């Protein structure tokens, strides 16, 4: 936690993300419950979940915007827009004109503007942290994203019952306003933005040019090769999400399902917080050994004789992959030029989001044929595939530590390290 004390900018960024994620996690539960409560139909609650998740697949269209304009201003504006949109829900309830169509209209728009957060904040890391600090910084940001999400989605279910869904919408609006203040306090280097003087047509032309450049640079580079393995892993995790309720039901019912979901979150978070201890290890070796160890723990969980042991082993299977996620993000930040970083991060996030629903669809279909036990074991092969894939790819197998990687060795331009402050 020394990084939070030493670096003023990162302290504001981390705090704003924590507060916003708390609000968003509670809002998700509130929105889903409110739609179900008003409609009395699981179809509409399912539609609400779909509309919230769909914009996540569109992050790649946001990347070029973040790379061209002031990141700080974009974050502040998008946070403000989300707050203003959410105000319509409690306001409509106050005037007794709240309807399900209104909620279903507002939710995907809010979700779209929320997609600016991850690529923008990831692109900020190289501006405010030096290479030696980025692994720890990414680990803490993972904690801010996933830790608060796991905890407050559980708390949100209780709060919906105690104070009501509308009150939770109001709490989320307050969280956005607090985050806006914190984001506004970031002190970043001035960036030349002469392109903003271009005509709308010229800016649109440049946008699509940037988008094509981002796709080409990412897909045909080291990042593209890394994504092949991660796509297979995310496909397997999507299948896991589909079969986990049925698999858990055989082990002990809904309580077991809750424990397995908690185990996934805890294992991933432990790995993220451990990443700092492995930042000087070669990433190639970490990917091979980490995912292979994860595969072994996953299989051990499937054959464990006691449900509690299954949970423990399954949670352990996510530790090294969680650690590798942080190291991978840091590698991307250290290799990709800052002028293209948002495009790279948004494209990675979009592809991961797209592949998981497909894995869920296939996993659910196969589970109905072969049973959840077989599919639970089969999904562990996603980790095995990643380990073997890296082993067979020399460029990935020989990857050095994130801090020593040289961009020019992987087709990117070396950038001068400049830091604006450490207050």
N, C-alpha and C positions, 0 to 999 in steps of 0.2 A: 504493500500500500504506500510505500515511499514515493512512488510516482505521483500519487494524488497530492502529496504534500509539496513536492518539488516543482511541479509544473502547473501553473495557474490555468493555462488554456485547457489542458487535459482534465483538470478538476471540474471546470465548468461543463465541458463536453460530456464527461461521464455522469455528472449529476443531472444534467438535462435529459440524457438518455434514460437514466434510471426513473426519473419522475414521469417522463412521457410513457415509458413502457408500463409502469404501474397503472396509469390511466387507461392505456390501450387494452391491457389485459382484462381489466374490470369492464371496460366498455364492450368488449367482444362478448362476454358472458351476458351482460345486460341487454345488448342488442338481440342476441339469439333468443333469450328468454322473453323479451318484450314482444317480438314477432310471434313466437309460439303462443304466448298468453292472449294476444289480441286476435289471432287467427284461429287458434285451437287446432291447428293443422301442422303435422310434422313436415308436410311438403313445403310449406312456407318457411319454416325454420331451416330446412335443408337448402332452400333457395337462397336464404339470407347468408348461410355459410358459404355457398358457392359464389355469391356476388362479392363477398368480402375477400375471398381468396383469388379470384380471377385476376384482379389488377396486379398481383404479385408476379404474374408471368409477363407483365409489360414493363418491368424495370429497365429492360434494354433500351427502350425508347427514351428513357430519362437520362441515361448516361451522357449523351452528347451535350445536353443542356447544362448539366452540372460541370462538365469540362470547360465550357465556354463562359460561364457567368460566375458571379460572386457566390461561392458556396455558402458563406455566412448569410447573405441576403436571401438566397433561395430557401435555406432551412427556416429562417425566421418567417418568411412569407408563407411557406407551405404549412407551417405550424399554425399561423394565424388563420389561414383559410379553413383548416380543419376545425378550429375552435368555432369559427363563425357558422360553418355548416352544421355542427353539432348543436348549436344554440336553437336551431329550428325545431329540434325534437322536444325538449322541455317547454319551449314557447308554444308549440302546437298543442301539447298536453294541457298547458295552462288555459288555453282558449277552447279546449274540448274539440279540436279539429284534427287531432292526431289519427293517422290512418296507416295501415300496413303498407300500401303503395308508397307513401311518403318516406317511411323508414327504409324501404327497399331501394328507393331512389337515392337517398342521402348516403347510405352505407357504402356502396361501391365508389362513389365520388370521394368520400373521406379516405377510403382505403387506397385509392389511386394517389392522392397527394401524400399519403403516408409512405409510399414507395420511394420517395426522395431521400428518406432518412438514412437507410443502410448504405447505399453507394456514396452519398454525400459525406456521411460521417467517416466512412472508410477512406475516402479521398482526403479528408482532413488530417488523418493520422500522420502521414509523412510531412505535413506542414508544421506540426506541433511537437513531434517526437523524433529523436534521432534513431538511427538503425538499432542501437543497443537497447532502446526502450520500447521498440514496437511490439515485440513478442509479449511483454508484460501488459502493454497497453491493449493489445487485441484480446488478451485473456480477460482483462477486466471489462472490456466492452462486451465480450461474450456473456460474462456474468450479468451485465446490465440488461442484455437482450433476453437471454434464456432463463436466467435465474428468477428475475422478477415475473416473467411470463408464467413459469411453472407455479410459483408461490401464489401470485395474485389471481390467477384464473381459478385456483382452488378456493381462495378467500372470496372471490367474486360471487361464487355460488351461494355462499352464506349471506353475503351483503345484499344480494338481490331479494332474499327472503326477509331480511331484517329491515332494510330501509327503502327497498323498491328500485326498479330498473331506472325510472326517471331521475331519481336522486343520483344514481351512478353516472348517468350522462352528464349531469352538472359537475360531478367530481372530475370527470375526464376533461371537461372544458377548463376547469381551474388548473389541472395539470399541464395543459397546453400553454396557458398564460404564464405559469411559472417557468416552464421550459423556454419560452420566448425571451424572458428576461435573462436567463442564464446564457442562451445562445448569443444574445446581443452583447454580452460581456466578453466574448472571444476577441482577442486581438491578433489579427492575421496580417501578413504582408499585403501591400497594395499590389493588385494585378492590373496590367494594362488591358483595358477592355474596349479598344477602338472599334472592335467588330460591332458593338452595340449601335454605332452610327450608321450601319448599313441599312438598306431598305428591307422591308419585310420579305420581299421576294429573294433578295440576296441572302438574308439570314436563313430562309427556308432551304435554299440551295446548299448553303454551307452546312446546315443541320444534317441533311441526307448524305452529304459528302463525309461528314464526321462519322455518321452511323456506319456507312460502308467501310470506312477506314478502321473503325473500331472492330467490326466483325472480322475483317481480313487480318488485322494485326493479332487479334486474340486467337482465332481459330487456327491460324497457320503458324503459331508460335509454341513455345514451351507451355503456355497456359492452356492452349487447346489440347495438347497431349495429356496434361494433368486432368482436364475435364472429362476425358473419355473414361478414366477410372472412376471419377467421382459420380458420373452419370449412372454407371452401373450400380454403384453403392446406393445412390438415392432411389433408383428403381427398386432395389431390394428393400430399402427402408419403407418405401411406399407400400409394397406388398405386405410388409410386416404390420403396418398400421391397419390394414384391412383384416388380417387374420388374428390380430392380438386379442380382440374381445372374445372370440370363440375359443381361442387357445387358453386364455385366462379363465374362462368359464369352466373348462374341464379341470382346472387346477384348484378352483375354490370360489368362483363366482365374481361378482362385481368388485369386491374388496381386493381380490387378486389382480384384477385389471388395473385398479388404481395404483397398486404397488408396482406393477410392471411399468406403467407410464411414469411413475415417480422415479423408478430405477433408471429409465432411459435418461431423464433429465439430470439426475444426480451424477450418473456416470460421465455424461458429456461435460458437465460443469467441472467435475473433479479434473478431467483431462485438460480442460481449458486453463484451469488455474495451475496445473502442473507444467504447462508448456514452457514457462520461464526456465525451468530446470533443464530443459532439453534444447534451449535455443542455440547452443554451440555444437549440437550433434548434427551430422549430415542428414538433410531431409530425406534423401533417397533411402538411406538405411532405416530411418524412422518410419517411412511409409511402408516398406516391406515388412519389417518386424512388427510394427504397431498393428497393422491390419491383420497380419497372420495370427498374432496373439489374440486380437479381438475375435477372429473366427473360432479359435480354439475355445475361448471362454463361452462363446455363443452356443457351440455344439455341446459343451459340458453342461450348460444351463438346460438344454433340451433333454438331456438324459439324467439329470439330477434326480435323486430319489425323494427329495422333500421340496415342497413349494417354496419355502423360505430360501433354501439354497439356490433354487432356480432364479429367484429375484436377485440375489447377491451376485451370482455368476453372470447373469444377463446385464446387470448394471456395470460389472467389471469389464464386459466386452466392449462397452462404449467409451472407456477411459482413454485408451490410446488413440482411437479415431477422433475423439474430442480434442485431444492434444494436437493431433496432426492438422485439424481444421485451422487452429490458430496459427500454426507454423506455415501452412499453405497461404493463408491470408497475408501474413507478414512477407512471405516470399514474393507474392504478387505486388505488394506495395513497394518492395525494394527493387523489383525488376522493371515494372511498367512505368514509363514516364508519367509524371504527375498530370500532364496535359491530357492523358488518355486513361488515367486510373479509374475514374468514375465509369467510363464505358466498359472497362474490363470487369469491374466488380458487379455492375448491374447485369452484364451479360451472363456471368457465372451464376448469379442469383436467379435470373430468369430461367435458364436451362434447368437448374436444379428444381425449381418450382414446377416447371412443365412436366418433368419426367416422373415426379412422385405420384401425381394422380393416375398416370398410366400404370405405374407399378401397383398402385392400390386396386385398380380395376382388374388387372391380370391376377393379382394375388387373391382377390375375393372370388374370382371365377374358378381358379384352380383349387382353392380351399373347398369349394362346394363339391368338387370331384374327388380330390385325394384326402381331404380332411385337414384341419388346421395344424396338427402335429407335424405332418410331412412338410407342409409349406413353411412352418416356423424354422425347421432345420434347413430347408432349401434356401431360405432367404439369407442364411449365414454365409452362403457362397458368394454374396456380393462383396464381403470383406476379403474372402480368399481370392476372388478375381482381381481386386485392386492390388493385393500383394504380389500376385503372379505377373500381372500386367507391368508393374514397376520393375520387377526383376527382369523382364524380357525387353524393356525399353532402356537402352544405355543412357540416353539423355536424362531420364528420370532416376535411374539407379545410381548415377554418379552425382546427383544434386548435392551441393555443399550446404552448410548451415545457412539460415536465412540472412544472417548478418554479414557473411562473407561472399554472397553471391554477386557476380559481376554481370550487369545487364548486357554489356557488349558481347558476352559469350553466348547470349541467347537471342541475338537479333535486335536488341533494344539499345537506345542511346544512353550512355553514362550521364547522370545528372550531378551537378555540384550540390553538396549537402549544405543547405542554408536553413538556419533556425532563427525564428524571430525573437523568441524570449524563453526564459525559464524562471518564472517568478514564483 
